[in-house]
Amino acid sequence: MAHASNLPVDPARIADVIDGLAKLTEPGRPYTRRAFTALFPAGRDFLDERFRAAGLETRIDAAGNLVARRPGKKPGLGTIMLGSHSDTVPDGGRYDGIAGVAVALEVAQALADKGIDLDHDLEVVDFLAEEVSIFGVSCIGSRGMVGVLPEDWLSRERDGLTLEQGIRDVGGDPMRITAEARKDIAAFLELHIEQGPVLETEKLDIGVVTAIAGITRIEIVVEGRADHAGTTPMGSRADALAAAARLVSGIEALAKSLSEGPGHFTATVGEFSIEPNAANVVPSRARLLIDARAEERNAMDLFVASVDQLADGIARETGTTIAAPRRISDNMPTPGDPLLLNVLDAACETAGASHRRMASGAGHDTAFMAKVTRSAMIFVPCLGGRSHAPEEFAETDDIALGAAVLFNAVIQLDETLSQESV
């Protein structure tokens, strides 16, 4: 790892932004600053002040994103964008998203410190509501920026507040989201803590993200028959819970097998309920929801087909009825742009950062930015792989090394993309 004193960025400035946002948390709930709640505007004001102090021009776009701009030497050439999000999940999130915003700002400051003027405009963005918001949906700002925010989401309501009004309250203009969908972004890069243990375990500095896993959620409902738990012989039951338990075990076995393949794969039964949920009644109904994530689509297709077969077999063997598993949602994997991945690899070498390529099992704003421009991510290590918890932690020097990688990547990208435009 390169020594912090040799880096082209200032670790202290990065830490100052992260620490400043960490102080803006609900009392007794570190670190909680959710979008569309009372503390979120305070975080936005803090960032706006820091952006302006760095000489950046700030605005809120139609989708409610805070965007800070450093003009390039060649107007109209396009924008290189860096950023992440400043909202948190409840009770956890000191670095998740925040590190990416702080690093994006630091890259802009470091360029100014060194008198480096890019050909492209450089923008730093704090996306609105990347985390699942009070409205039950996520990545609101990035979806809006690229023009894919579902219009019917605007009428979603929580405690008398609609999403439409929530976007207005942060300074956006919901009626202009589609009209202002960005077409000028030449490339997008995001730094994020890994939210997993791989980099720490392998003692590596940087993960260059090959793909953001596609997420498929599958609902399965098992119909059995309610009977007296004390009088119904074991061989005469249609126990929905017993059948569902076999499903859960089978799903885990399938996921473990697929995870041994070349790409990232996970599957989790994260929701489970039974009826009538009484101690002396054989369960008549069970519902489970699978969250499956795959770097490669063929692995997901194989998993879905295998779950269908598993359900059919268990239904026959247990005397229950299992309707065809239903896909509640189904998102394709998002590969990192090949040019950007190569640039990031080279930027790691320049910074003296050990690195490997790896997939992201979590969703990120980058997945939506990739719909309109070249996009990629890097990961930095986090302690124990912990995230979405108060214990979430990343070393400032690790984040600063990631900032140095992005600094190098932006300079190389600016030159490469300028040459492409000639």
C-alpha positions in Angstrom: 0.0 0.0 0.0 1.3 3.5 -0.8 2.1 5.7 2.1 -0.6 8.4 2.8 2.0 11.1 2.5 2.8 10.1 -1.1 -0.8 10.2 -2.3 -2.1 13.0 -4.5 -5.1 13.4 -2.2 -5.5 14.7 1.4 -6.8 12.0 3.8 -7.6 14.6 6.5 -10.1 16.3 4.2 -11.8 13.0 3.4 -12.1 12.2 7.1 -13.4 15.7 7.9 -16.3 15.2 5.5 -17.1 11.7 6.8 -16.9 12.8 10.4 -19.0 15.9 9.8 -21.8 13.9 8.3 -21.5 11.3 11.1 -22.4 14.0 13.7 -25.7 14.6 11.9 -27.5 11.5 13.3 -30.7 10.9 15.1 -30.1 10.9 18.9 -29.1 7.5 20.2 -29.2 6.0 16.7 -25.8 6.1 15.1 -25.7 6.6 12.2 -29.2 7.4 11.0 -29.9 10.1 8.4 -32.5 8.7 6.1 -33.7 10.5 3.0 -37.0 12.4 3.4 -36.6 12.7 7.2 -35.8 15.8 9.2 -32.0 15.3 9.4 -31.4 14.7 5.7 -31.5 18.4 4.7 -28.9 19.1 7.4 -26.6 16.6 5.7 -27.3 18.2 2.3 -26.6 21.7 3.6 -23.3 20.4 5.1 -22.3 19.0 1.7 -23.4 22.0 -0.3 -21.2 24.2 1.9 -18.2 21.9 1.4 -18.8 21.7 -2.3 -19.0 25.5 -2.6 -15.9 26.0 -0.4 -14.0 23.8 -2.9 -14.9 26.2 -5.7 -17.6 24.0 -7.2 -20.9 25.2 -8.6 -23.9 23.4 -6.9 -27.5 22.8 -7.9 -30.3 20.4 -7.1 -31.5 18.6 -10.3 -35.0 17.6 -11.1 -34.7 14.2 -9.4 -33.5 15.8 -6.2 -29.8 15.0 -6.5 -27.2 17.4 -5.2 -24.8 18.0 -8.1 -21.5 20.0 -7.9 -19.7 21.0 -11.1 -16.1 21.9 -12.1 -16.2 23.2 -15.7 -13.8 21.7 -18.2 -11.6 23.3 -20.8 -13.8 22.1 -23.7 -17.5 23.0 -23.3 -19.8 20.4 -24.8 -17.3 17.6 -24.6 -19.3 15.9 -21.8 -19.1 15.2 -18.1 -17.0 12.8 -16.0 -19.1 12.2 -12.9 -18.1 10.8 -9.5 -20.2 10.2 -6.5 -22.5 8.1 -4.3 -25.1 8.9 -1.6 -25.3 10.5 1.8 -28.5 8.9 3.1 -28.3 6.0 5.5 -30.2 2.9 6.6 -31.6 3.1 10.1 -29.0 2.5 12.8 -26.0 2.1 10.6 -24.2 3.9 7.8 -21.1 6.0 8.7 -19.3 5.0 5.5 -21.8 3.4 3.2 -22.2 5.9 0.4 -20.7 8.7 2.4 -17.2 7.6 1.7 -17.9 7.8 -2.0 -19.2 11.3 -1.8 -16.3 12.4 0.3 -13.8 10.9 -2.1 -15.5 12.4 -5.2 -15.2 15.8 -3.5 -11.5 15.2 -2.7 -10.7 14.3 -6.3 -12.1 17.6 -7.4 -10.1 19.4 -4.7 -6.9 17.5 -5.5 -7.2 18.4 -9.2 -7.6 22.1 -8.2 -4.7 21.9 -5.8 -2.4 20.7 -8.5 -3.7 23.1 -11.1 -5.0 20.3 -13.3 -7.8 21.4 -15.7 -9.7 18.6 -17.4 -11.0 18.8 -20.9 -14.3 17.4 -19.6 -16.6 18.9 -17.0 -16.2 17.1 -13.7 -19.3 16.6 -11.5 -19.6 15.3 -8.0 -23.1 13.9 -7.1 -24.9 13.0 -4.0 -27.7 10.8 -5.2 -31.1 11.0 -3.5 -32.3 8.0 -1.5 -30.0 5.2 -2.7 -31.0 3.2 0.3 -34.5 1.8 0.7 -36.5 4.9 1.6 -39.5 5.5 3.8 -41.5 5.0 0.6 -40.2 1.4 0.3 -38.1 2.0 -2.9 -34.4 2.7 -3.5 -32.0 4.5 -5.9 -34.6 7.2 -6.5 -32.0 9.9 -7.5 -30.0 7.7 -9.9 -33.2 6.3 -11.5 -34.4 9.9 -11.9 -31.2 11.2 -13.4 -31.2 8.6 -16.2 -35.0 8.9 -16.8 -36.2 5.5 -15.6 -37.9 6.4 -12.3 -41.4 4.8 -12.6 -44.0 7.6 -12.8 -46.4 5.7 -10.5 -43.8 5.8 -7.7 -44.4 9.5 -7.3 -47.8 8.8 -5.7 -46.3 6.5 -3.1 -47.3 7.8 0.3 -45.9 7.6 3.9 -47.4 9.4 6.8 -49.2 11.8 4.5 -46.1 12.6 2.4 -45.9 11.5 -1.2 -42.7 10.8 -3.0 -43.6 13.6 -5.4 -43.7 16.1 -2.5 -40.6 14.6 -0.9 -38.6 15.3 -4.1 -40.0 18.8 -4.1 -39.0 19.3 -0.5 -35.3 18.6 -1.2 -35.4 21.0 -4.2 -36.2 18.8 -7.1 -38.9 19.1 -9.7 -40.7 15.7 -10.3 -42.5 17.0 -13.3 -39.3 17.6 -15.1 -37.4 14.4 -14.3 -38.0 12.8 -17.7 -37.2 16.0 -19.6 -33.9 16.5 -17.7 -32.7 12.9 -18.1 -28.9 13.2 -18.6 -27.4 12.5 -22.0 -24.1 14.3 -21.5 -22.3 12.0 -19.1 -19.2 10.5 -20.6 -18.3 8.2 -17.7 -19.4 7.6 -14.1 -17.2 6.2 -11.3 -18.2 5.3 -7.7 -16.1 4.4 -4.7 -17.8 2.3 -2.0 -16.8 0.3 1.0 -16.9 -3.4 0.1 -19.6 -4.4 2.6 -18.0 -7.8 2.6 -14.8 -9.5 4.0 -12.9 -10.4 0.8 -10.5 -7.5 0.6 -9.7 -7.6 4.3 -9.3 -11.4 4.3 -7.0 -11.3 1.3 -5.2 -8.2 2.5 -5.8 -6.2 -0.7 -6.3 -2.5 -1.1 -8.9 -2.2 -3.9 -11.6 -4.3 -5.5 -12.3 -3.4 -9.1 -15.9 -4.3 -9.6 -16.6 -6.4 -12.6 -20.4 -6.4 -12.2 -23.2 -5.5 -9.9 -25.2 -8.7 -9.4 -28.7 -9.0 -10.8 -31.3 -9.5 -8.1 -34.3 -11.8 -8.5 -36.9 -12.2 -5.8 -39.1 -15.2 -5.9 -42.3 -15.9 -3.8 -43.3 -19.5 -3.0 -46.6 -20.4 -1.3 -47.1 -23.9 0.1 -50.7 -25.0 0.8 -51.2 -27.8 3.2 -54.1 -28.8 5.5 -54.8 -27.7 9.0 -55.3 -30.6 11.4 -55.1 -31.2 15.1 -51.4 -31.5 16.1 -52.1 -34.1 18.8 -54.5 -36.5 17.0 -53.5 -36.5 13.3 -51.0 -39.4 12.6 -47.7 -38.3 11.3 -48.2 -40.2 8.1 -51.5 -38.6 7.4 -50.5 -35.0 7.4 -50.1 -32.3 4.7 -47.8 -30.1 6.8 -47.1 -26.9 4.9 -44.3 -25.9 7.2 -42.5 -29.3 6.9 -42.7 -28.9 3.1 -41.4 -25.3 3.3 -38.5 -26.4 5.5 -37.4 -28.8 2.9 -37.7 -26.0 0.3 -35.4 -23.8 2.4 -32.8 -26.5 2.8 -33.0 -27.3 -0.9 -32.6 -23.6 -1.8 -29.5 -23.3 0.4 -28.0 -26.4 -1.2 -28.6 -25.0 -4.7 -27.1 -21.7 -3.8 -24.0 -23.2 -2.3 -23.5 -25.3 -5.4 -23.9 -22.3 -7.7 -21.6 -20.1 -5.5 -18.8 -22.5 -6.3 -19.0 -21.5 -10.0 -17.0 -18.8 -11.7 -19.3 -15.9 -10.8 -20.8 -14.5 -7.6 -24.0 -16.1 -6.5 -26.1 -16.0 -3.3 -29.7 -16.9 -2.4 -31.4 -16.2 0.9 -34.9 -17.0 2.2 -35.3 -13.7 4.0 -39.1 -13.7 4.6 -41.0 -16.6 6.0 -44.5 -16.9 7.5 -46.9 -19.7 8.4 -50.6 -20.1 9.1 -52.4 -20.5 11.4 -49.2 -20.2 13.5 -50.6 -22.0 16.5 -48.8 -24.6 18.6 -51.5 -27.3 18.4 -52.4 -27.0 14.7 -50.6 -28.6 11.8 -49.6 -25.6 9.6 -52.0 -25.1 6.6 -50.0 -22.5 4.7 -46.5 -21.3 4.4 -45.0 -18.4 2.4 -41.4 -17.7 1.7 -39.5 -15.1 -0.3 -36.2 -15.8 -1.9 -33.6 -13.1 -2.6 -31.2 -14.4 -5.2 -28.2 -12.5 -6.6 -26.1 -13.5 -9.6 -23.2 -11.9 -11.4 -23.9 -14.1 -14.5 -27.4 -14.4 -15.8 -27.1 -18.1 -16.8 -26.5 -18.9 -13.2 -29.8 -17.2 -12.2 -31.7 -18.9 -15.0 -30.4 -22.3 -13.8 -31.3 -21.5 -10.2 -34.9 -20.5 -11.1 -35.4 -23.6 -13.1 -34.0 -25.8 -10.3 -36.2 -24.1 -7.7 -39.2 -24.9 -9.9 -38.2 -28.6 -10.1 -37.5 -28.6 -6.3 -41.0 -27.3 -5.5 -42.7 -29.8 -7.8 -40.8 -32.7 -6.2 -41.5 -31.6 -2.6 -45.2 -31.1 -3.3 -45.5 -34.6 -4.7 -43.6 -36.1 -1.7 -45.5 -34.2 1.0 -49.0 -34.1 -0.3 -49.0 -30.3 -0.3 -49.8 -28.0 -3.1 -47.0 -25.6 -4.2 -48.0 -23.1 -6.9 -45.4 -22.3 -9.5 -42.8 -20.0 -7.8 -43.5 -16.4 -8.8 -40.9 -13.8 -9.7 -41.7 -10.7 -7.7 -38.9 -8.8 -9.3 -36.1 -9.6 -11.7 -33.1 -7.4 -12.5 -30.3 -8.2 -14.9 -26.7 -8.1 -13.8 -24.9 -4.8 -14.6 -21.3 -5.4 -15.9 -18.6 -2.8 -15.4 -17.6 -1.0 -18.6 -14.5 -2.8 -20.0 -12.6 0.4 -20.8 -13.2 1.8 -17.3 -12.2 -1.5 -15.7 -8.9 -1.4 -17.5 -8.4 2.3 -16.6 -9.1 1.4 -12.9 -6.6 -1.5 -13.0 -3.9 0.9 -14.4 -4.8 3.5 -11.8 -4.3 1.0 -9.0 -0.9 0.2 -10.3 0.0 3.9 -10.5 -1.2 4.4 -6.9 0.7 1.4 -5.7 -2.5 -0.3 -4.6 -2.8 -4.1 -4.5 -6.1 -5.0 -6.2 -8.3 -7.7 -7.6 -11.4 -7.9 -9.7 -14.6 -8.9 -8.0 -18.4 -8.7 -8.2 -20.8 -6.7 -6.1 -23.5 -8.6 -4.4 -25.2 -5.4 -3.3 -27.1 -2.9 -5.5 -25.7 0.6 -6.2 -26.5 3.8 -8.1 -23.9 2.7 -10.6 -26.3 0.1 -11.9 -28.6 2.8 -13.1 -25.9 5.1 -14.3 -24.8 2.3 -16.5 -28.0 2.6 -18.5 -26.8 5.8 -20.0 -23.0 5.9 -19.8 -19.8 4.0 -19.2 -19.8 3.1 -15.5 -17.7 1.2 -13.0 -16.9 1.0 -9.3 -14.1 0.3 -6.9 -14.3 -1.1 -3.4 -12.2 -0.4 -0.4 -12.0 -2.7 2.6 -14.3 -2.4 5.6 -13.7 -3.9 9.1 -14.9 -7.5 9.3 -17.0 -6.9 6.2 -19.6 -5.3 8.4 -22.1 -2.8 6.9 -25.6 -1.5 7.6 -24.7 -1.6 11.3 -23.3 0.9 13.8 -20.0 -1.1 13.8 -19.4 -0.3 10.1 -15.9 1.0 9.8 -13.2 1.8 7.2 -9.7 3.1 7.7 -9.2 6.7 6.5 -5.9 5.6 4.8 -7.7 2.8 2.9 -10.4 5.3 1.7 -7.7 7.8 0.7 -5.9 5.2 -1.3 -9.1 4.6 -3.1 -9.4 8.3 -3.7 -5.9 8.3 -5.2 -7.0 5.5 -7.6 -10.0 7.6 -8.7 -7.8 10.7 -9.1 -5.5 8.7 -11.4 -8.4 7.2 -13.3 -10.1 10.5 -13.9 -6.9 12.0 -15.4 -6.5 9.0 -17.7 -10.2 8.9 -18.6 -10.2 12.6 -19.5 -7.3 12.0 -21.9 -8.6 8.8 -23.4 -12.2 10.1 -23.9 -10.9 13.3 -25.4 -8.9 11.3 -27.9 -11.9 9.3 -28.8 -14.0 12.4 -29.5 -11.5 13.7 -32.0 
